């Protein structure tokens, strides 16, 4: 991994944040030597045997020097920010967005001659010069010939395959069914995707040799891409004469272990297959989902792990092959083998290889594999990692660093994508010579994450139901072992889950650069961080819940972390204040203080952290104010404050034009030093979610106009709360109209709005998918929401003056035959105490009226005691799957079994009619919008107690 460090460091040095050259004045010669020396080292490492470099003793020494370069670059940048602030200049540009500047621009203005930077640059140059002249460096082995990638397949007898029957059947249906062939498609491609060794090739072999496949296809061709790395398509064309062999014939082509996508070569393949018969298929196996997608796969099967039982069967049939042992020894080995097979974590390649290796082991050796982590690690390094190595070696240097950084998390840890990408940003892992000058740091980090996910390094994805994006994931245990191997002592995760009261960190742990600690609340970590070697730490994640020892030692911990870039001190109820020592962490970019329920005070010294990019304060429930100097944090990009008790924001927030995340903005009405609505004006890079509270105290629409929400095109979720200490009813409508958001908005919440009419723009937000209107107590009518073309979820609650919902709500037009609510899937009415009628056009009177809510699947009516009836047209046209009525006595009598309207709803699979709203509170906490940095999604049918049965009504309805 050190080669990746050197490459990235070289680019950082070329992009050093010193455009006028004043910070290197007086050390021009040393500076140029530093670049030259680092370039020579980079050249040697690029041609070296990478595995030898990773396993070498001197790699740690070189990494330490590289980190010192990182420190110097950081100190240059801090000095540049300090200098620019002293003359009133804004944000210092990020090194990520810089490019090499000419020497004439670098070497000017000798303002810091012979200062601390001079000494550090010379010292680093001397260390590098000594290193390049050392015996260790001169003995680096060079690569011999091409860097060939080992095949990751293991050919096995198909009779030995275990646990793939379901996947086999699914693929056979896709291959053999003629109706699957898409119209106007050149090729029908099916792809099997999965991590290395998961059994993709074996499954493809099963399919290829299946009797039904042999009978169905006239020709079958197998091309192993991993053995034809130069050009598997050319190899196919040389093997297959398209005119004589496949002309008019239905064929199956298997492209096994495809590792790269080449559009030109795919087009060549299409030309070769022009003469193929209808119903021909291509089956592709690949580790990269991106390859499958780019090749135009019509259907992708992501292959998962084997079950524990199947994995053991695969392991044991090889490990016990030819063994003749006494029954007692057999039973003993069986017990051990089941535990060893469990270590393979469902990966067939691991089970098969380790079974072969351990076939000749005696019982003592078997026990050593099971009982020693070191023996197990050595075994998989020798026999399994070579199959994974080619994936890692093909990654560009920044991705290698990002991947190795994941070793900081414990095995089986679920990490959020947003957290991991922000941690990458806090280090120097994102710089790359291939990035464009306008590339956002967050975009680069997300691209890197997606690329690693496409390489199957991550698994068990939780996805956003709205856009399908990854929210969180895990890393397979074997992949985690490999990442720890390449990271060596660079990144470590320590877990202490026993009952020891005191833990002393092992010496081998004391020179890591990125560390996480997980331990029980009762465990006291003795001198783990504030020892002298703690100055190596760049990342420290204390993911130990409610640890009193950490809270007590916090001043000492902060005092001994001079170079830390990322610090997590979350989930600790014993932390009530952050000491002033925080201001010493001048390199800090990521600070997570979230979920510290008793945290009340942040030090003003926090505002000296000029490099800070991410500040997470979500769910610090007792935190009432932010430091007054927040406006100095000119590089702050993510400020998460949801779930706090903040009463106002300091005025300097308006200077934070780098902000991408601002979860909540509080409008101040009585604090002269607090934020006003117009302070949002220049924060046009905001993205994601924003909640604005205190709008009831905005009395001038011009102030709302200056907030310029229309210019914030990257915002996707917006909440507007019109609660205020001195609500101005006369101006509320004009203020609300002036807060019109950009058309890109996906979800909107309006709360505590008390004008009789809603702002006009609501019905014109054509990209809106979620809408919540609550506590709008004076509103008499609903806006024409039926015309919103992609609205999927709508909640209307606590509107005390609403008596009737009529045709204006549906926004129907019988002349243009426009559907009303064409995409609506979920509709909730709650606590509408005066609502009496819901009127729609009668279908019998107007047969040509457009349809109403044709995709509605869930309807909830809660706390509507005066509502008499639901529209029959709703039950005739909407494909309702669930109807739930709570605390609405008139409706309850009419829609319960045997009621006057039972026949109209009896076809609905899930019906729940309850006297009170307890079930509503249990099942539907309908928060559609983000509060802080998280979003509680609507808990729909996936967690419902009620299940359909012969009476089509849930058991909970029997409580009536």
ZAMARGU-4260 file (C-alpha; in steps of 0.2 Angstrom, whole numbers, plus 5000, padded with zeros to 4 digits):
<rodrens>
0) 5000/5000/5000 | 5015/5011/5002 | 5016/5014/4983 | 4998/5021/4984 | 5004/5033/4998
5) 5019/5039/4988 | 5008/5042/4973 | 4995/5052/4982 | 5008/5061/4992 | 5017/5066/4976
10) 5000/5074/4969 | 4997/5082/4985 | 5014/5090/4985 | 5011/5096/4967 | 4995/5104/4973
15) 5001/5112/4989 | 4990/5126/4994 | 5003/5140/4991 | 4998/5150/4975 | 5010/5164/4978
20) 5024/5154/4984 | 5027/5164/5000 | 5026/5148/5011 | 5041/5140/5003 | 5052/5155/5001
25) 5070/5152/5006 | 5068/5133/5004 | 5066/5133/4985 | 5080/5121/4982 | 5075/5109/4996
30) 5057/5110/4990 | 5062/5105/4972 | 5073/5091/4979 | 5059/5085/4989 | 5048/5083/4974
35) 5061/5075/4963 | 5066/5063/4977 | 5048/5058/4979 | 5045/5056/4961 | 5060/5044/4960
40) 5053/5034/4974 | 5037/5033/4965 | 5045/5027/4949 | 5054/5013/4958 | 5038/5007/4967
45) 5028/5007/4952 | 5039/4994/4944 | 5041/4984/4960 | 5034/4968/4966 | 5019/4976/4976
50) 5017/4961/4988 | 5035/4962/4993 | 5033/4981/4996 | 5018/4978/5007 | 5027/4964/5017
55) 5044/4974/5019 | 5050/4981/5035 | 5055/4998/5028 | 5037/5001/5021 | 5032/5007/5038
60) 5047/5019/5039 | 5042/5026/5022 | 5024/5029/5027 | 5029/5038/5042 | 5039/5050/5031
65) 5025/5052/5019 | 5013/5057/5034 | 5026/5070/5039 | 5024/5077/5021 | 5005/5077/5024
70) 5008/5087/5040 | 5018/5100/5031 | 5006/5102/5017 | 4992/5104/5031 | 5002/5117/5040
75) 5005/5127/5024 | 4986/5127/5021 | 4982/5133/5039 | 4995/5147/5037 | 4987/5152/5020
80) 4970/5152/5028 | 4976/5162/5043 | 4984/5175/5031 | 4969/5176/5020 | 4957/5179/5035
85) 4969/5193/5041 | 4966/5202/5025 | 4948/5198/5023 | 4949/5184/5010 | 4937/5170/5009
90) 4939/5151/5009 | 4956/5144/5005 | 4954/5133/4990 | 4954/5114/4993 | 4970/5105/4988
95) 4959/5092/4979 | 4954/5106/4966 | 4971/5112/4963 | 4983/5108/4950 | 5002/5111/4948
100) 5007/5129/4948 | 5022/5135/4939 | 5038/5138/4949 | 5037/5156/4945 | 5021/5157/4955
105) 5027/5146/4969 | 5043/5155/4973 | 5039/5173/4978 | 5036/5184/4993 | 5049/5178/5006
110) 5038/5180/5020 | 5042/5165/5030 | 5061/5163/5027 | 5070/5151/5038 | 5054/5148/5048
115) 5047/5132/5054 | 5042/5126/5037 | 5061/5128/5031 | 5066/5116/5045 | 5053/5103/5042
120) 5055/5103/5023 | 5074/5101/5025 | 5072/5087/5038 | 5060/5077/5027 | 5071/5079/5012
125) 5086/5072/5022 | 5075/5057/5028 | 5070/5053/5010 | 5088/5055/5003 | 5094/5043/5017
130) 5080/5031/5013 | 5084/5031/4994 | 5102/5027/4998 | 5098/5013/5010 | 5101/4995/5007
135) 5083/4991/5009 | 5077/5002/4995 | 5090/4997/4983 | 5086/4979/4986 | 5068/4981/4980
140) 5063/4967/4968 | 5057/4972/4951 | 5042/4965/4942 | 5046/4952/4929 | 5037/4953/4913
145) 5018/4957/4913 | 5009/4959/4929 | 4998/4944/4926 | 4982/4942/4936 | 4978/4925/4943
150) 4962/4917/4938 | 4950/4917/4953 | 4940/4902/4947 | 4941/4884/4954 | 4935/4871/4942
155) 4926/4857/4952 | 4916/4842/4948 | 4898/4848/4947 | 4892/4834/4957 | 4902/4842/4972
160) 4892/4858/4970 | 4881/4863/4986 | 4867/4875/4989 | 4865/4883/4972 | 4849/4874/4967
165) 4838/4890/4968 | 4850/4901/4958 | 4852/4888/4945 | 4833/4887/4943 | 4831/4906/4941
170) 4845/4907/4928 | 4837/4892/4918 | 4820/4900/4917 | 4829/4916/4910 | 4839/4906/4897
175) 4826/4894/4891 | 4810/4905/4891 | 4808/4913/4873 | 4797/4926/4879 | 4811/4934/4889
180) 4819/4940/4873 | 4817/4959/4873 | 4810/4967/4857 | 4823/4977/4846 | 4837/4970/4856
185) 4854/4965/4848 | 4859/4953/4862 | 4851/4945/4877 | 4864/4945/4891 | 4862/4938/4908
190) 4875/4941/4921 | 4881/4933/4937 | 4889/4945/4949 | 4898/4942/4965 | 4914/4943/4976
195) 4929/4933/4972 | 4927/4915/4975 | 4908/4915/4978 | 4905/4902/4965 | 4901/4912/4949
200) 4910/4900/4937 | 4904/4885/4946 | 4886/4890/4944 | 4889/4894/4926 | 4897/4877/4923
205) 4881/4869/4931 | 4871/4879/4918 | 4882/4876/4904 | 4881/4857/4906 | 4863/4856/4911
210) 4854/4843/4900 | 4840/4855/4897 | 4852/4868/4891 | 4861/4855/4880 | 4844/4851/4872
215) 4838/4869/4870 | 4853/4877/4861 | 4861/4871/4845 | 4878/4877/4850 | 4887/4881/4866
220) 4903/4891/4867 | 4913/4894/4883 | 4926/4908/4883 | 4937/4910/4899 | 4941/4929/4900
225) 4953/4927/4914 | 4964/4915/4903 | 4962/4927/4888 | 4966/4943/4896 | 4973/4952/4880
230) 4956/4951/4871 | 4943/4937/4875 | 4932/4944/4861 | 4945/4941/4848 | 4948/4924/4855
235) 4930/4920/4853 | 4930/4927/4835 | 4945/4916/4831 | 4937/4901/4838 | 4920/4903/4831
240) 4917/4905/4813 | 4900/4915/4814 | 4894/4910/4797 | 4898/4891/4797 | 4895/4887/4816
245) 4881/4899/4822 | 4872/4905/4806 | 4854/4903/4810 | 4857/4893/4825 | 4852/4896/4843
250) 4867/4897/4854 | 4873/4900/4872 | 4889/4910/4874 | 4897/4910/4891 | 4910/4924/4894
255) 4917/4919/4911 | 4926/4930/4923 | 4925/4946/4913 | 4935/4960/4922 | 4934/4975/4910
260) 4922/4983/4899 | 4927/4988/4881 | 4913/4996/4871 | 4922/4994/4854 | 4925/4975/4858
265) 4907/4973/4863 | 4902/4980/4846 | 4914/4968/4837 | 4905/4954/4847 | 4888/4960/4841
270) 4894/4960/4823 | 4900/4942/4825 | 4883/4937/4831 | 4873/4945/4817 | 4869/4928/4810
275) 4864/4919/4826 | 4847/4912/4828 | 4833/4919/4838 | 4833/4915/4856 | 4852/4915/4858
280) 4859/4920/4875 | 4875/4926/4882 | 4879/4922/4900 | 4893/4933/4908 | 4901/4930/4925
285) 4910/4945/4933 | 4915/4952/4950 | 4910/4970/4945 | 4892/4975/4944 | 4898/4990/4933
290) 4904/4978/4920 | 4887/4969/4919 | 4878/4985/4918 | 4889/4992/4905 | 4888/4977/4894
295) 4869/4979/4894 | 4864/4964/4905 | 4845/4962/4904 | 4845/4953/4921 | 4858/4952/4934
300) 4859/4939/4948 | 4870/4944/4963 | 4877/4928/4970 | 4877/4927/4989 | 4885/4916/5002
305) 4882/4898/5005 | 4873/4893/5020 | 4884/4886/5035 | 4878/4869/5032 | 4882/4869/5013
310) 4899/4877/5016 | 4904/4864/5029 | 4898/4850/5016 | 4910/4858/5003 | 4924/4859/5015
315) 4923/4842/5023 | 4921/4832/5007 | 4938/4838/5002 | 4946/4839/5019 | 4941/4821/5024
320) 4944/4814/5007 | 4954/4797/5009 | 4955/4799/5028 | 4952/4783/5038 | 4951/4787/5056
325) 4943/4780/5072 | 4926/4785/5075 | 4931/4796/5090 | 4944/4805/5080 | 4931/4807/5066
330) 4919/4815/5078 | 4932/4826/5085 | 4937/4832/5067 | 4919/4835/5062 | 4916/4846/5077
335) 4932/4856/5073 | 4929/4856/5054 | 4912/4864/5057 | 4920/4878/5066 | 4933/4880/5053
340) 4921/4880/5039 | 4911/4894/5048 | 4927/4904/5046 | 4925/4903/5027 | 4909/4914/5029
345) 4900/4905/5015 | 4913/4907/5001 | 4915/4891/4991 | 4933/4895/4985 | 4939/4897/5003
350) 4930/4881/5008 | 4937/4871/4994 | 4955/4878/4994 | 4957/4876/5013 | 4949/4859/5012
355) 4963/4854/5000 | 4976/4861/5011 | 4970/4854/5027 | 4968/4836/5019 | 4985/4831/5025
360) 4984/4840/5042 | 4984/4830/5058 | 4972/4833/5073 | 4985/4844/5082 | 4987/4855/5066
365) 4968/4856/5064 | 4966/4863/5082 | 4980/4876/5079 | 4970/4882/5064 | 4955/4884/5074
370) 4963/4891/5090 | 4975/4903/5083 | 4971/4919/5073 | 4989/4920/5068 | 4989/4903/5060
375) 4972/4906/5052 | 4978/4922/5045 | 4994/4914/5038 | 4984/4900/5030 | 4972/4912/5020
380) 4987/4924/5016 | 4996/4910/5007 | 4982/4901/4999 | 4967/4912/4997 | 4973/4930/4995
385) 4982/4927/4979 | 4965/4925/4971 | 4960/4942/4978 | 4976/4951/4974 | 4973/4955/4956
390) 4957/4965/4960 | 4967/4976/4973 | 4982/4978/4961 | 4971/4985/4947 | 4964/4999/4958
395) 4972/5016/4956 | 4982/5023/4971 | 4968/5033/4979 | 4956/5018/4979 | 4969/5007/4987
400) 4970/5020/5001 | 4951/5021/5003 | 4949/5002/5003 | 4963/4999/5016 | 4956/5013/5027
405) 4941/5001/5030 | 4952/4990/5041 | 4948/5003/5054 | 4931/4996/5057 | 4928/4979/5067
410) 4923/4964/5057 | 4904/4963/5054 | 4903/4982/5057 | 4889/4991/5048 | 4895/5007/5041
415) 4886/5021/5033 | 4891/5027/5016 | 4890/5045/5021 | 4901/5042/5036 | 4914/5033/5027
420) 4915/5045/5013 | 4917/5060/5025 | 4931/5050/5034 | 4940/5048/5018 | 4938/5067/5015
425) 4946/5070/5031 | 4962/5061/5026 | 4971/5064/5009 | 4964/5049/5000 | 4954/5058/4987
430) 4967/5067/4977 | 4970/5060/4960 | 4978/5067/4944 | 4963/5060/4934 | 4950/5071/4943
435) 4943/5087/4934 | 4946/5104/4942 | 4928/5106/4946 | 4925/5089/4954 | 4917/5091/4971
440) 4926/5082/4985 | 4909/5073/4990 | 4907/5068/4972 | 4924/5060/4971 | 4921/5051/4988
445) 4905/5044/4982 | 4912/5039/4966 | 4926/5029/4975 | 4913/5021/4986 | 4903/5015/4971
450) 4918/5009/4962 | 4923/4998/4977 | 4905/4992/4979 | 4905/4988/4961 | 4921/4977/4964
455) 4911/4967/4977 | 4922/4973/4991 | 4906/4978/5001 | 4890/4968/5004 | 4873/4968/5013
460) 4868/4984/5006 | 4854/4994/5014 | 4847/5005/5000 | 4837/5021/5000 | 4819/5017/4995
465) 4818/5033/4985 | 4833/5033/4974 | 4840/5016/4977 | 4857/5023/4983 | 4867/5014/4996
470) 4864/5020/5014 | 4875/5007/5023 | 4884/4991/5020 | 4896/4978/5028 | 4912/4970/5022
475) 4913/4951/5020 | 4925/4944/5034 | 4937/4937/5021 | 4938/4954/5012 | 4941/4962/5029
480) 4955/4950/5032 | 4963/4954/5016 | 4961/4973/5019 | 4969/4971/5036 | 4983/4962/5027
485) 4987/4976/5014 | 4984/4989/5028 | 4996/4981/5040 | 4999/4992/5055 | 4992/5007/5046
490) 4974/5004/5051 | 4968/4994/5066 | 4952/4990/5075 | 4952/4985/5093 | 4938/4977/5102
495) 4937/4974/5121 | 4921/4964/5125 | 4927/4954/5140 | 4924/4958/5158 | 4942/4966/5161
500) 4941/4982/5171 | 4957/4989/5164 | 4965/4987/5147 | 4983/4992/5142 | 4985/4993/5123
505) 4998/4982/5116 | 5014/4990/5110 | 5011/4984/5092 | 4995/4995/5092 | 5005/5011/5097
510) 5011/5016/5080 | 4995/5014/5070 | 4989/5029/5060 | 4970/5025/5060 | 4962/5017/5075
515) 4945/5013/5082 | 4941/5006/5099 | 4925/4997/5104 | 4923/4992/5122 | 4910/4990/5136
520) 4905/5005/5146 | 4913/4997/5162 | 4931/4995/5154 | 4944/5008/5158 | 4957/5010/5144
525) 4973/5014/5153 | 4985/5025/5143 | 4979/5020/5126 | 4980/5037/5117 | 4990/5049/5127
530) 5006/5040/5126 | 5020/5048/5117 | 5017/5038/5101 | 4999/5044/5100 | 5005/5058/5088
535) 5005/5046/5074 | 4986/5044/5075 | 4977/5052/5060 | 4960/5044/5065 | 4953/5040/5082
540) 4935/5033/5083 | 4929/5029/5100 | 4914/5019/5097 | 4911/5014/5115 | 4894/5018/5122
545) 4893/5028/5138 | 4911/5025/5144 | 4915/5035/5159 | 4934/5033/5158 | 4934/5042/5141
550) 4924/5056/5147 | 4935/5059/5162 | 4951/5058/5152 | 4945/5069/5138 | 4956/5084/5141
555) 4972/5073/5141 | 4966/5063/5126 | 4964/5079/5116 | 4980/5086/5122 | 4990/5071/5115
560) 4983/5070/5098 | 4992/5084/5088 | 4990/5076/5071 | 4973/5069/5072 | 4962/5072/5056
565) 4946/5063/5061 | 4939/5061/5079 | 4923/5052/5085 | 4917/5055/5103 | 4899/5050/5100
570) 4886/5040/5111 | 4893/5045/5128 | 4881/5052/5141 | 4895/5056/5152 | 4902/5069/5141
575) 4894/5086/5146 | 4906/5098/5139 | 4921/5098/5127 | 4937/5105/5134 | 4946/5120/5127
580) 4960/5108/5122 | 4950/5104/5106 | 4957/5120/5098 | 4974/5112/5098 | 4969/5099/5085
585) 4973/5111/5070 | 4973/5097/5058 | 4955/5091/5062 | 4943/5089/5048 | 4930/5077/5055
590) 4922/5079/5072 | 4908/5068/5078 | 4900/5072/5094 | 4883/5065/5090 | 4871/5056/5102
595) 4880/5064/5117 | 4863/5067/5127 | 4871/5078/5141 | 4882/5088/5130 | 4879/5107/5134
600) 4894/5117/5130 | 4905/5118/5115 | 4922/5128/5117 | 4925/5144/5108 | 4942/5136/5103
605) 4933/5125/5091 | 4932/5140/5079 | 4951/5139/5077 | 4949/5122/5068 | 4951/5130/5051
610) 4952/5114/5042 | 4936/5107/5049 | 4925/5099/5036 | 4912/5089/5046 | 4904/5093/5062
615) 4891/5081/5068 | 4880/5086/5083 | 4864/5077/5080 | 4854/5072/5095 | 4864/5082/5108
620) 4848/5086/5116 | 4854/5098/5129 | 4865/5108/5117 | 4858/5126/5117 | 4870/5136/5107
625) 4885/5135/5095 | 4901/5145/5097 | 4900/5163/5091 | 4915/5162/5080 | 4908/5148/5069
630) 4909/5160/5054 | 4928/5157/5055 | 4926/5139/5049 | 4927/5143/5031 | 4931/5125/5026
635) 4916/5118/5035 | 4905/5107/5023 | 4894/5097/5034 | 4885/5104/5049 | 4873/5091/5057
640) 4862/5098/5071 | 4846/5089/5071 | 4838/5084/5087 | 4847/5097/5097 | 4840/5111/5108
645) 4848/5125/5099 | 4838/5142/5100 | 4848/5152/5087 | 4863/5151/5075 | 4877/5163/5076
650) 4877/5176/5062 | 4894/5170/5055 | 4885/5155/5047 | 4882/5166/5032 | 4900/5165/5029
655) 4901/5146/5027 | 4898/5146/5008 | 4907/5129/5007 | 4892/5121/5017 | 4884/5106/5008
660) 4874/5099/5023 | 4865/5110/5035 | 4851/5099/5043 | 4843/5113/5052 | 4842/5132/5051
665) 4834/5142/5066 | 4828/5160/5062 | 4832/5171/5077 | 4819/5185/5082 | 4826/5191/5099
670) 4845/5188/5097 | 4854/5202/5089 | 4869/5191/5086 | 4858/5177/5079 | 4855/5172/5061
675) 4841/5180/5051 | 4832/5171/5036 | 4842/5181/5023 | 4858/5173/5030 | 4854/5158/5019
680) 4857/5169/5004 | 4874/5163/4999 | 4873/5145/5005 | 4868/5139/4987 | 4879/5123/4988
685) 4867/5115/5001 | 4861/5098/4996 | 4851/5084/5004 | 4839/5090/5018 | 4836/5107/5026
690) 4823/5111/5040 | 4820/5129/5043 | 4811/5134/5059 | 4805/5150/5067 | 4797/5156/5051
695) 4783/5163/5061 | 4794/5177/5067 | 4798/5183/5049 | 4787/5198/5046 | 4794/5204/5029
700) 4793/5194/5013 | 4808/5203/5007 | 4819/5194/5020 | 4811/5178/5014 | 4816/5182/4996
705) 4834/5186/5001 | 4835/5168/5007 | 4835/5163/4989 | 4828/5145/4991 | 4825/5145/4972
710) 4844/5145/4969 | 4847/5130/4980 | 4845/5117/4966 | 4854/5103/4975 | 4841/5103/4990
715) 4830/5087/4989 | 4821/5088/5006 | 4814/5104/5014 | 4804/5107/5029 | 4796/5124/5033
720) 4790/5127/5051 | 4780/5143/5054 | 4780/5142/5072 | 4787/5158/5081 | 4787/5167/5097
725) 4777/5182/5089 | 4768/5175/5074 | 4763/5188/5061 | 4747/5182/5053 | 4746/5196/5041
730) 4762/5192/5032 | 4763/5173/5033 | 4756/5170/5016 | 4768/5182/5007 | 4782/5175/5017
735) 4778/5158/5012 | 4776/5163/4994 | 4793/5171/4994 | 4801/5154/5001 | 4797/5145/4984
740) 4810/5131/4982 | 4819/5125/4967 | 4809/5113/4955 | 4821/5099/4959 | 4814/5097/4977
745) 4809/5079/4980 | 4800/5081/4997 | 4792/5095/5006 | 4784/5098/5024 | 4774/5113/5029
750) 4770/5114/5048 | 4762/5127/5059 | 4756/5137/5044 | 4740/5147/5049 | 4735/5157/5034
755) 4718/5151/5026 | 4727/5148/5010 | 4742/5138/5005 | 4756/5145/4995 | 4753/5143/4976
760) 4769/5135/4971 | 4765/5118/4980 | 4755/5112/4966 | 4768/5117/4953 | 4783/5106/4961
765) 4783/5093/4947 | 4797/5083/4955 | 4789/5081/4972 | 4787/5063/4978 | 4782/5066/4996
770) 4772/5080/5004 | 4767/5083/5022 | 4755/5096/5028 | 4753/5097/5047 | 4746/5109/5061
775) 4740/5121/5048 | 4725/5125/5059 | 4717/5139/5049 | 4717/5132/5032 | 4700/5129/5025
780) 4704/5121/5008 | 4718/5110/5002 | 4728/5115/4987 | 4725/5106/4970 | 4738/5092/4974
785) 4730/5080/4961 | 4740/5088/4947 | 4757/5083/4955 | 4763/5070/4942 | 4775/5060/4953
790) 4769/5062/4971 | 4769/5045/4979 | 4766/5049/4998 | 4754/5062/5005 | 4751/5065/5024
795) 4738/5078/5030 | 4736/5080/5049 | 4730/5092/5062 | 4721/5104/5051 | 4708/5110/5064
800) 4697/5121/5052 | 4696/5109/5037 | 4678/5103/5035 | 4677/5097/5017 | 4688/5090/5004
805) 4682/5093/4986 | 4686/5092/4968 | 4699/5106/4970 | 4710/5093/4979 | 4709/5081/4965
810) 4712/5094/4952 | 4703/5084/4939 | 4699/5090/4922 | 4685/5081/4913 | 4689/5089/4896
815) 4708/5084/4896 | 4706/5068/4905 | 4720/5070/4916 | 4723/5057/4930 | 4721/5063/4948
820) 4736/5058/4958 | 4743/5047/4945 | 4758/5040/4955 | 4751/5041/4973 | 4755/5025/4983
825) 4752/5031/5001 | 4739/5043/5008 | 4736/5047/5027 | 4723/5058/5035 | 4726/5061/5053
830) 4718/5071/5067 | 4706/5081/5056 | 4693/5084/5070 | 4680/5094/5059 | 4682/5085/5043
835) 4665/5079/5038 | 4664/5076/5019 | 4676/5070/5005 | 4668/5073/4989 | 4673/5067/4972
840) 4664/5067/4955 | 4652/5052/4954 | 4658/5039/4941 | 4640/5035/4937 | 4636/5053/4932
845) 4652/5055/4922 | 4658/5040/4914 | 4672/5050/4905 | 4679/5057/4920 | 4698/5053/4923
850) 4703/5040/4935 | 4707/5044/4953 | 4723/5038/4962 | 4726/5023/4951 | 4741/5017/4960
855) 4736/5020/4978 | 4741/5005/4989 | 4739/5011/5007 | 4725/5022/5014 | 4725/5027/5033
860) 4712/5038/5041 | 4715/5042/5059 | 4706/5053/5071 | 4692/5060/5060 | 4677/5058/5071
865) 4665/5067/5060 | 4669/5060/5043 | 4654/5050/5037 | 4660/5041/5021 | 4675/5037/5010
870) 4673/5039/4991 | 4667/5023/4983 | 4677/5027/4967 | 4692/5026/4977 | 4689/5007/4981
875) 4684/5004/4963 | 4699/5011/4954 | 4713/5011/4966 | 4723/4994/4969 | 4722/4996/4988
880) 4731/4983/4997 | 4729/4990/5015 | 4715/5001/5023 | 4717/5006/5041 | 4704/5016/5050
885) 4708/5022/5068 | 4698/5033/5081 | 4684/5037/5068 | 4668/5031/5075 | 4656/5034/5061
890) 4668/5026/5048 | 4671/5012/5060 | 4652/5008/5060 | 4651/5009/5042 | 4666/4999/5037
895) 4668/4985/5049 | 4662/4968/5045 | 4643/4969/5043 | 4643/4988/5041 | 4634/4997/5027
900) 4650/4999/5017 | 4658/4982/5020 | 4654/4976/5003 | 4664/4990/4995 | 4680/4986/5004
905) 4679/4967/5007 | 4691/4964/4992 | 4705/4973/5000 | 4718/4961/5007 | 4723/4970/5023
910) 4709/4979/5033 | 4711/4986/5050 | 4697/4995/5059 | 4700/5001/5077 | 4691/5011/5090
915) 4707/5020/5095 | 4723/5025/5087 | 4735/5014/5097 | 4739/5003/5082 | 4742/5019/5072
920) 4755/5025/5084 | 4763/5008/5084 | 4764/5005/5065 | 4765/5021/5057 | 4777/5034/5064
925) 4776/5043/5047 | 4791/5055/5047 | 4794/5057/5028 | 4807/5071/5031 | 4824/5071/5038
930) 4827/5077/5056 | 4845/5080/5058 | 4856/5068/5048 | 4844/5054/5048 | 4827/5050/5041
935) 4814/5039/5049 | 4805/5031/5035 | 4787/5026/5035 | 4785/5009/5042 | 4773/5001/5029
940) 4767/4983/5026 | 4785/4976/5029 | 4782/4978/5048 | 4763/4976/5049 | 4756/4963/5062
945) 4740/4961/5051 | 4741/4947/5038 | 4727/4943/5025 | 4716/4928/5029 | 4700/4921/5023
950) 4690/4934/5031 | 4701/4948/5023 | 4701/4957/5039 | 4716/4957/5052 | 4714/4950/5069
955) 4716/4967/5077 | 4699/4971/5070 | 4691/4959/5082 | 4695/4971/5096 | 4680/4980/5091
</rodrens>
